Amino acid sequence: MLMEMGLVNAAWKNFETWVDDIVKVAPPHGKEACKAVSLVKENLFIAVDEWKVSDQTIHIGIREKMQK
């Protein structure tokens, strides 16, 4: 399921890139702004994933200390 979703996300990203580069007529600063937004979104998703992992790890550590 995750691999399928990854493939769909990759196809969608490629489609958006194609639209931005070929179809959409925008000034250079507009294209730069779109790229910056995309980069920020990617960094946000990475940060959220890292936060979820660290949050789980912290809870495991707390439970282990409470059991001792």
C-alpha positions in Angstrom: 0.0 0.0 0.0 2.8 2.4 0.9 4.7 1.7 -2.3 1.5 2.3 -4.3 0.9 5.6 -2.6 4.6 6.6 -3.2 4.2 5.9 -6.9 1.0 8.0 -7.0 2.7 10.8 -5.1 5.7 10.6 -7.5 3.5 10.7 -10.6 1.5 13.6 -9.2 4.7 15.5 -8.4 6.0 14.9 -11.9 2.7 16.1 -13.3 2.8 19.3 -11.2 6.4 20.0 -12.3 5.4 19.5 -16.0 2.4 21.9 -15.6 4.6 24.5 -13.8 7.4 24.3 -16.4 5.5 23.8 -19.7 1.8 24.8 -19.3 1.7 27.5 -16.7 2.9 30.9 -17.9 4.3 32.7 -15.0 7.1 35.2 -14.4 10.4 33.9 -13.2 9.8 35.2 -9.6 6.5 33.4 -9.6 8.1 30.1 -10.5 10.7 30.6 -7.8 8.0 31.3 -5.3 6.2 28.0 -6.3 9.5 26.1 -5.9 10.1 27.6 -2.5 6.5 26.6 -1.4 7.1 23.1 -2.6 10.4 22.9 -0.7 8.8 24.2 2.5 6.0 21.6 2.1 8.5 18.8 1.7 10.5 20.0 4.8 7.3 20.2 6.8 6.3 16.6 5.9 9.9 15.4 6.9 9.7 17.4 10.2 6.3 16.0 11.0 7.5 12.4 10.4 10.6 13.0 12.5 8.4 14.4 15.3 6.1 11.4 15.2 9.1 9.0 15.5 10.7 11.0 18.3 7.4 11.3 20.2 6.9 7.5 20.1 10.5 7.0 21.2 10.1 9.4 24.1 6.9 7.6 25.3 8.7 4.2 25.1 11.6 5.7 27.2 9.2 7.1 29.8 7.4 3.8 30.1 10.7 1.9 30.5 11.8 4.2 33.3 8.5 3.9 35.1 8.7 0.1 35.0 12.1 0.1 36.7 
